Amino acid sequence: MEKIILGIDPGTNIMGYGLLKVIDKKAEMICMGVVDMRKTKDINLRLGKIFERVTGIIDEYLPDEMAIEAQFFGKNVQSVLKLGRAQGVAIAAAIHHDVPIHEYAPTKIKMAITGNGAAPKEQVAGMLQRLLHIPDEDMGKFMDATDALAAAYCHFMQMGTPVSDTHYHGWKDFIKKNEQRVSKRKI
């Protein structure tokens, strides 16, 4: 059985993405890259770019599932809000295409890849390079791409194993699992 997993590392400056092909119990990298939005000043245009690019990736590679790095709590509230918007837009693109979503905390992803939930990005990238036999020239200069690939690989490792992270299989499922966060009024 073949499955394609899209990994996303959300961000409003640079968003990473990575795709894995899983055949039986073996994973191989299809591609990874980044969406660089640093030249776009308007945050709303950046969010639109995220939606367009995630939609384009989904249309091109037809992933069966998406793994996304969940928000972490930081000291800078504005940064957390911007990251949440980027994550929400990527999730909306996947839901729009009926791609099931799986969220993983950064520490869970690092633990799955390296065995250390506090591992630095360089260690995660190095371990992925060894696990997936990625040539040096394909590693890229942005760790956001390897972070996204790490989310996909974490999900690959969780397949067949019950996980406690949140999964959504469409808008109705999202609302059902988040009733306390969703307004009951009609729009």
C-alpha positions as CSV (number, residue, x, y, z in Angstrom):
1,M,0.0,0.0,0.0
2,E,1.3,3.4,-1.0
3,K,0.7,6.6,1.0
4,I,2.0,10.2,0.6
5,I,2.4,12.3,3.6
6,L,2.8,16.1,3.4
7,G,4.6,17.7,6.3
8,I,4.3,21.4,7.1
9,D,6.4,23.7,9.3
10,P,4.2,26.8,9.5
11,G,5.6,30.3,9.4
12,T,4.7,33.7,8.1
13,N,8.3,34.5,7.0
14,I,9.4,31.1,5.8
15,M,7.1,28.0,5.6
16,G,8.7,24.6,5.2
17,Y,7.1,21.7,3.4
18,G,8.3,18.1,2.9
19,L,6.7,15.1,1.2
20,L,7.3,11.4,2.0
21,K,6.2,8.4,0.0
22,V,5.5,5.4,2.2
23,I,5.3,2.0,0.6
24,D,4.5,-0.8,3.1
25,K,6.7,0.2,6.0
26,K,9.4,2.1,4.2
27,A,9.5,5.9,3.7
28,E,11.4,7.9,1.1
29,M,11.6,11.6,0.5
30,I,9.8,12.9,-2.5
31,C,10.9,16.5,-2.0
32,M,11.2,19.3,0.5
33,G,11.4,23.1,0.2
34,V,10.3,26.4,1.6
35,V,7.9,29.2,0.7
36,D,9.9,32.4,1.4
37,M,7.6,35.3,2.1
38,R,10.1,37.8,3.6
39,K,9.9,40.2,0.7
40,T,6.1,40.4,1.0
41,K,5.3,43.0,3.7
42,D,1.6,42.6,4.1
43,I,0.7,39.8,6.5
44,N,-2.6,39.1,4.7
45,L,-0.8,38.6,1.4
46,R,1.6,36.2,3.1
47,L,-1.3,34.2,4.4
48,G,-2.8,34.1,0.9
49,K,0.6,32.9,-0.4
50,I,0.6,30.1,2.2
51,F,-2.9,29.0,1.1
52,E,-2.0,29.1,-2.6
53,R,1.3,27.2,-2.2
54,V,-0.2,24.5,0.1
55,T,-3.1,24.1,-2.3
56,G,-0.6,23.8,-5.2
57,I,1.4,21.2,-3.4
58,I,-1.7,19.2,-2.6
59,D,-2.9,19.5,-6.2
60,E,0.5,18.4,-7.5
61,Y,1.4,15.5,-5.1
62,L,-2.1,14.4,-3.9
63,P,-1.1,13.6,-0.4
64,D,-3.2,11.2,1.6
65,E,-2.5,12.9,4.9
66,M,-0.9,16.1,6.3
67,A,1.3,16.3,9.4
68,I,1.8,19.8,10.8
69,E,3.9,21.2,13.6
70,A,1.5,22.4,16.3
71,Q,1.9,25.8,17.9
72,F,4.2,26.2,20.8
73,F,3.8,28.8,23.5
74,G,6.3,31.5,23.3
75,K,7.1,34.7,25.2
76,N,6.2,37.0,22.2
77,V,2.4,37.0,21.9
78,Q,2.5,38.6,18.5
79,S,4.8,35.9,17.1
80,V,2.5,33.2,18.5
81,L,-0.5,34.8,16.9
82,K,1.2,35.1,13.5
83,L,2.3,31.5,13.6
84,G,-1.2,30.4,14.5
85,R,-2.6,32.3,11.5
86,A,-0.1,30.5,9.2
87,Q,-0.9,27.2,10.7
88,G,-4.6,27.8,10.4
89,V,-4.3,28.8,6.7
90,A,-2.3,25.6,5.9
91,I,-4.9,23.5,7.8
92,A,-7.7,25.3,5.9
93,A,-6.0,24.4,2.6
94,A,-5.8,20.7,3.6
95,I,-9.4,20.7,4.8
96,H,-10.5,22.3,1.6
97,H,-9.0,19.3,-0.3
98,D,-10.3,16.7,2.2
99,V,-6.8,15.8,3.4
100,P,-6.8,14.5,6.9
101,I,-4.6,16.6,9.3
102,H,-2.4,15.4,12.2
103,E,-0.9,17.9,14.6
104,Y,2.3,17.1,16.4
105,A,4.1,19.2,19.1
106,P,7.6,20.2,18.3
107,T,9.0,18.2,21.2
108,K,7.1,15.1,19.9
109,I,8.6,15.5,16.4
110,K,12.1,15.9,17.8
111,M,11.6,12.9,20.1
112,A,10.4,10.7,17.2
113,I,13.3,11.6,15.0
114,T,16.2,11.9,17.5
115,G,15.0,10.4,20.7
116,N,15.5,13.8,22.4
117,G,12.6,16.2,22.6
118,A,15.0,19.1,23.1
119,A,17.2,18.3,20.1
120,P,18.5,21.2,18.0
121,K,17.3,21.6,14.4
122,E,20.7,20.6,13.1
123,Q,20.5,17.3,14.9
124,V,17.0,16.6,13.5
125,A,18.1,17.5,10.0
126,G,21.2,15.2,10.3
127,M,19.1,12.3,11.5
128,L,16.6,12.7,8.7
129,Q,19.5,12.9,6.2
130,R,20.7,9.5,7.5
131,L,17.3,7.9,7.9
132,L,16.1,8.9,4.4
133,H,19.5,8.8,2.6
134,I,19.3,12.4,1.5
135,P,22.3,13.6,-0.5
136,D,24.0,16.8,0.9
137,E,23.0,18.8,-2.1
138,D,19.3,18.1,-1.5
139,M,19.4,19.4,2.2
140,G,18.9,23.1,1.4
141,K,19.9,26.0,3.4
142,F,16.6,26.5,5.4
143,M,15.9,24.2,8.4
144,D,12.2,24.9,7.9
145,A,12.2,22.4,5.1
146,T,13.8,19.7,7.3
147,D,11.4,20.6,10.1
148,A,8.5,20.0,7.8
149,L,9.9,16.7,6.6
150,A,10.4,15.8,10.3
151,A,6.7,16.3,10.9
152,A,5.9,14.0,8.0
153,Y,8.4,11.4,9.2
154,C,7.0,11.6,12.8
155,H,3.6,10.9,11.4
156,F,5.0,8.0,9.4
157,M,6.5,6.6,12.6
158,Q,3.1,7.0,14.4
159,M,1.1,5.2,11.6
160,G,-0.5,2.1,13.0
161,T,0.1,3.3,16.5
162,P,-2.6,5.1,18.4
163,V,-1.5,8.7,19.1
164,S,-2.9,11.3,21.4
165,D,-2.4,14.3,19.0
166,T,-5.4,15.9,17.4
167,H,-6.7,14.6,14.0
168,Y,-9.3,16.3,11.8
169,H,-11.1,14.8,8.9
170,G,-13.0,17.8,7.6
171,W,-14.8,20.9,9.0
172,K,-17.5,18.9,10.8
173,D,-14.9,16.8,12.6
174,F,-13.0,20.0,13.5
175,I,-16.1,21.6,15.0
176,K,-17.1,18.4,16.8
177,K,-13.6,18.2,18.5
178,N,-13.5,21.9,19.2
179,E,-17.0,22.7,20.3
180,Q,-15.8,24.9,23.1
181,R,-13.8,27.1,20.6
182,V,-16.5,27.3,17.9
183,S,-19.3,29.8,18.2
184,K,-22.8,28.4,18.0
185,R,-24.3,31.4,16.2
186,K,-25.3,31.1,12.6
187,I,-23.3,33.1,10.1
